[in-house]
């Protein structure tokens, strides 16, 4: 993308970035079908794993 974008005209760049924004908006509207654990649980689990790795 970084290599191609500068070679495009401003209007082509605008169209491409606008389309990317539409896709991103769509992605953010999709919700998982499964029940996710609360944020704190996942965060603490990750911290605990990192602490254990550093103890070794």
Protein Blocks (a to p, Z undefined) as FASTA:
>chain_A
ZZmmmmpcfklmmmmmmmmmmmmmmmmmpccfbdcddfklmmmmmmmmmmmmmmZZ
